[in-house]
Amino acid sequence: MMKVEPEEVEVQQKVEVEQEVEQVEQKVEQEVEVEVVEFVVPVENSKTLFVWNLEASQPEHVLLVSLSSLFSSFGPLYLLKISPSSPGFFSALVKFFSSGHAARAQRETDGKTLMPSRRPLQDRPLKVRLSSKKTPHFLSRSAPLSHAHCLNLANHILGFNGWSSDIITLKELDPDQDLDPDLDPDSGGVALRLGCLLQLHFPFHQVTTRGAAVLQQTLTCSDPVEMLLARGRLQRAVREKALVQAFSNVLLVLLGNGKVMVDLKELHQFDPEEQEHFLQVTEVSLPPDEDEELDLTVT
């Protein structure tokens, strides 16, 4: 039987203790790590990845789907865009909503091959880096997300049963003549103005908030069916605007242990009388929230 020297035992014990301490420190760090995600367009460098070494041996749409599957496994994506970088190669821009998700994706994909369904799509390892590009000052203030992005973010983080919305009021309001100063009364156009007030509820977190929107559109079609369809489209649009406005009040608190908390920004709360007469006395004017690069987003 081989004799073990006391010094070797002491060294081994010291190594084991150091490993245990490191594991405990990593666990504590994960548990206390907190990140707040808002329903706004992400502009931070820490949420943006650049990917190189993408071989053009496959069609662009195949590569796009494979990259979406890979990076969305780390967290919801705001944007995924690929473009030619050099002969035979593509590069990709990937934007996350969370800095933590982006950092983990960078660590776990850099130097790895792209493998859809466990079959390598290319031989070269990926090069993945966090963005170092400085954000211009005029882009430092984030814009609200589009309706589609709000749904994607909420469903990915909270699950499809993690939130619900209920319409409190959806009614037709008196048209605002200032919005159509050039409308010819003899043209047959009809100004339709709709207001919506809805409630957004997160049942597992006991959190509720509200959103409101008012939209007006001039309908010039004479066919009753077309008028009905146009009214339906405006109803859907004002509901979506109100939901976006409600989500803008919400904060998603991501904890290092994988758990999520929902909180609200400190905003004005309506009393019951205000809620009842809100749409008669107040109009919410929201800026266009369709993101410029929406058509490049993979969901």
C-alpha distance (Angstrom), angle and dihedral (degrees) to the residues before:
residue distance angle dihedral
M1 . . .
M2 3.78 . .
K3 3.77 114.4 .
V4 3.80 116.1 -129.9
E5 3.74 115.6 -144.5
P6 3.83 117.5 -129.0
E7 3.81 89.8 -123.2
E8 3.81 91.2 57.9
V9 3.79 91.3 49.6
E10 3.78 90.4 50.2
V11 3.80 92.1 49.8
Q12 3.81 91.8 48.3
Q13 3.79 92.1 49.6
K14 3.78 90.8 48.7
V15 3.81 90.9 51.9
E16 3.80 91.3 49.5
V17 3.79 91.7 49.6
E18 3.81 91.5 49.5
Q19 3.81 90.6 50.3
E20 3.79 91.5 50.4
V21 3.81 91.3 48.9
E22 3.80 90.8 49.3
Q23 3.80 91.6 50.2
V24 3.80 91.5 49.6
E25 3.81 91.5 48.3
Q26 3.80 91.4 50.1
K27 3.80 90.9 49.0
V28 3.80 92.5 49.3
E29 3.80 90.9 46.5
Q30 3.79 90.8 52.5
E31 3.77 92.7 47.6
V32 3.80 95.6 50.8
E33 3.82 96.7 40.0
V34 3.79 108.1 110.8
E35 3.79 130.8 -179.7
V36 3.80 127.8 -178.2
V37 3.81 117.1 -145.5
E38 3.79 121.0 -165.6
F39 3.80 129.1 -163.0
V40 3.81 92.5 -107.9
V41 3.80 134.8 108.2
P42 3.84 107.7 -81.6
V43 3.80 113.2 -123.1
E44 3.82 102.3 160.4
N45 3.80 118.9 117.8
S46 3.80 89.4 -134.7
K47 3.82 89.2 66.2
T48 3.81 96.8 50.6
L49 3.81 127.4 83.9
F50 3.80 130.4 -169.6
V51 3.81 117.4 -152.6
W52 3.83 125.0 -162.1
N53 3.81 137.3 176.7
L54 3.80 94.7 54.8
E55 3.79 106.5 155.9
A56 3.80 117.2 -138.2
S57 3.82 92.2 -140.7
Q58 3.82 90.3 112.6
P59 3.84 129.7 53.4
E60 3.79 113.9 -87.2
H61 3.81 94.2 -114.0
V62 3.83 91.1 53.6
L63 3.78 90.6 51.3
L64 3.81 90.9 47.4
V65 3.81 92.8 52.6
S66 3.81 91.8 47.1
L67 3.81 92.7 50.3
S68 3.80 91.2 46.9
S69 3.79 91.3 52.0
L70 3.81 91.5 47.9
F71 3.80 100.4 47.0
S72 3.81 98.6 35.0
S73 3.82 87.3 61.3
F74 3.82 86.7 73.2
G75 3.79 96.0 49.0
P76 3.82 143.9 -47.9
L77 3.80 115.8 -50.4
Y78 3.78 125.9 -137.1
L79 3.79 94.8 -170.3
L80 3.80 140.0 5.9
K81 3.79 117.8 -179.0
I82 3.79 131.1 166.4
S83 3.80 128.4 -166.8
P84 3.83 137.3 170.2
S85 3.80 112.4 -86.4
S86 3.81 104.6 173.8
P87 3.81 135.9 -13.5
G88 3.80 107.4 -55.8
F89 3.81 95.7 4.5
F90 3.79 140.8 88.7
S91 3.78 132.8 -159.4
A92 3.79 126.7 -152.2
L93 3.79 137.9 -148.3
V94 3.82 115.0 -150.1
K95 3.81 123.2 -173.5
F96 3.80 122.3 -168.9
F97 3.79 128.7 -169.3
S98 3.82 90.1 -134.4
S99 3.81 129.0 56.9
G100 3.80 89.4 -152.5
H101 3.79 92.4 54.9
A102 3.81 91.0 48.1
A103 3.82 92.9 49.5
R104 3.81 92.6 49.4
A105 3.80 91.5 47.1
Q106 3.81 90.5 51.4
R107 3.80 92.9 50.4
E108 3.79 95.7 46.9
T109 3.82 100.4 41.0
D110 3.81 102.7 39.1
G111 3.80 109.0 104.8
K112 3.82 93.3 8.8
T113 3.80 127.7 115.1
L114 3.79 123.0 -114.9
M115 3.80 105.7 -105.6
P116 3.83 118.4 -179.2
S117 3.81 110.1 -170.4
R118 3.83 91.2 -7.1
R119 3.81 92.2 -61.8
P120 3.82 116.7 112.7
L121 3.80 112.2 -114.3
Q122 3.80 91.2 -166.6
D123 3.78 138.9 7.7
R124 3.79 99.7 -134.5
P125 3.82 117.6 86.5
L126 3.79 117.3 -117.4
K127 3.78 122.0 -107.1
V128 3.81 109.2 -144.2
R129 3.80 123.7 179.6
L130 3.78 136.5 169.8
S131 3.78 113.6 -112.6
S132 3.79 117.4 -95.0
K133 3.79 94.4 -177.9
K134 3.79 113.4 123.8
T135 3.79 115.0 -118.6
P136 3.83 112.1 -124.5
H137 3.78 114.7 -115.4
F138 3.80 93.7 -117.7
L139 3.82 90.0 57.8
S140 3.80 94.7 49.7
R141 3.80 91.3 92.8
S142 3.79 107.6 72.7
A143 3.79 121.3 -135.0
P144 3.82 123.2 -135.4
L145 3.78 116.9 -88.3
S146 3.77 122.0 -106.9
H147 3.79 118.8 -105.5
A148 3.82 92.1 -103.0
H149 3.80 92.5 51.4
C150 3.82 91.7 48.6
L151 3.80 90.4 55.0
N152 3.81 92.7 45.6
L153 3.81 93.3 50.4
A154 3.82 95.3 44.3
N155 3.81 94.3 45.7
H156 3.81 93.9 46.2
I157 3.81 95.9 47.9
L158 3.82 101.2 32.9
G159 3.79 103.4 23.6
F160 3.80 127.5 -118.8
N161 3.81 91.3 -76.1
G162 3.80 94.0 44.1
W163 3.79 94.9 89.3
S164 3.80 141.6 20.0
S165 3.80 138.3 -173.2
D166 3.79 131.2 -147.2
I167 3.79 127.6 -167.9
I168 3.80 111.6 -125.7
T169 3.79 96.8 179.2
L170 3.79 133.5 4.2
K171 3.78 111.2 169.6
E172 3.76 144.6 148.0
L173 3.82 115.1 -104.3
D174 3.77 133.4 -163.1
P175 3.82 109.4 -81.4
D176 3.78 118.6 -106.7
Q177 3.80 105.7 -125.1
D178 3.80 91.6 -160.4
L179 3.81 89.3 68.2
D180 3.83 91.9 60.5
P181 3.83 106.4 34.3
D182 3.81 93.5 150.4
L183 3.79 97.0 47.6
D184 3.80 110.6 128.8
P185 3.84 109.7 -136.0
D186 3.83 89.1 -148.2
S187 3.79 93.2 55.5
G188 3.76 92.3 80.2
G189 3.77 93.3 -124.3
V190 3.78 118.9 151.6
A191 3.81 121.6 -150.9
L192 3.79 109.5 -140.9
R193 3.83 118.7 -168.6
L194 3.81 120.4 -175.4
G195 3.78 131.1 -176.0
C196 3.79 127.9 -161.8
L197 3.80 131.7 -167.9
L198 3.81 116.4 -176.4
Q199 3.78 140.2 170.3
L200 3.79 125.2 -128.3
H201 3.81 115.5 -155.6
F202 3.82 132.7 -171.0
P203 3.83 103.6 -164.0
F204 3.81 98.5 -170.5
H205 3.79 92.0 52.3
Q206 3.82 100.4 37.9
V207 3.81 90.4 -126.5
T208 3.83 125.2 140.0
T209 3.79 131.7 178.1
R210 3.79 137.5 165.7
G211 3.77 138.0 -133.9
A212 3.81 134.0 -167.3
A213 3.79 137.6 -168.1
V214 3.79 139.9 172.7
L215 3.81 124.2 -156.0
Q216 3.79 131.4 -178.9
Q217 3.79 128.7 -164.9
T218 3.79 134.0 174.4
L219 3.80 111.5 -129.7
T220 3.80 114.1 -156.3
C221 3.79 100.7 170.1
S222 3.81 116.5 111.6
D223 3.79 99.4 -161.4
P224 3.83 110.7 100.4
V225 3.80 92.4 -141.1
E226 3.81 92.1 51.7
M227 3.80 89.9 47.9
L228 3.80 90.1 52.0
L229 3.81 91.9 49.3
A230 3.80 91.8 47.3
R231 3.80 90.5 51.0
G232 3.82 89.6 50.8
R233 3.80 91.7 51.0
L234 3.80 91.0 50.7
Q235 3.81 90.7 48.8
R236 3.79 90.5 52.8
A237 3.80 91.9 46.4
V238 3.82 94.1 51.8
R239 3.82 91.0 47.1
E240 3.80 90.2 52.0
K241 3.82 91.2 48.1
A242 3.80 90.8 51.6
L243 3.80 91.5 48.9
V244 3.82 91.3 50.2
Q245 3.80 89.2 50.5
A246 3.82 90.4 50.8
F247 3.82 92.4 49.3
S248 3.81 89.4 51.4
N249 3.84 86.9 69.2
V250 3.81 92.8 56.4
L251 3.80 130.1 96.0
L252 3.82 120.7 -164.8
V253 3.81 109.8 -152.1
L254 3.82 109.2 -157.1
L255 3.80 114.1 -159.7
G256 3.79 123.8 -155.7
N257 3.81 92.0 -119.2
G258 3.80 91.6 63.9
K259 3.80 95.8 -99.6
V260 3.80 124.3 127.2
M261 3.79 131.4 -147.2
V262 3.81 127.0 -167.1
D263 3.78 121.7 -142.6
L264 3.80 136.0 165.8
K265 3.76 133.1 -127.0
E266 3.77 115.9 -114.1
L267 3.77 99.8 -95.7
H268 3.78 136.5 154.3
Q269 3.80 111.1 -76.9
F270 3.82 118.3 -145.6
D271 3.77 118.8 -129.3
P272 3.85 117.9 -138.9
E273 3.81 93.8 -96.1
E274 3.80 91.7 51.1
Q275 3.80 90.6 48.4
E276 3.79 91.7 52.9
H277 3.82 94.9 50.4
F278 3.80 99.0 28.2
L279 3.77 98.1 109.9
Q280 3.80 93.0 45.8
V281 3.80 95.7 55.9
T282 3.80 106.2 24.3
E283 3.79 134.7 56.4
V284 3.78 120.4 -166.7
S285 3.78 110.4 -146.1
L286 3.78 109.6 -161.9
P287 3.81 123.9 -171.8
P288 3.81 117.7 -122.3
D289 3.78 106.3 -76.9
E290 3.77 100.3 -172.1
D291 3.79 103.2 121.9
E292 3.77 115.8 -126.0
E293 3.79 93.3 -125.9
L294 3.79 97.0 41.0
D295 3.81 93.8 121.4
L296 3.79 89.1 58.6
T297 3.79 94.7 56.2
V298 3.78 119.5 107.5
T299 3.80 115.6 -149.7
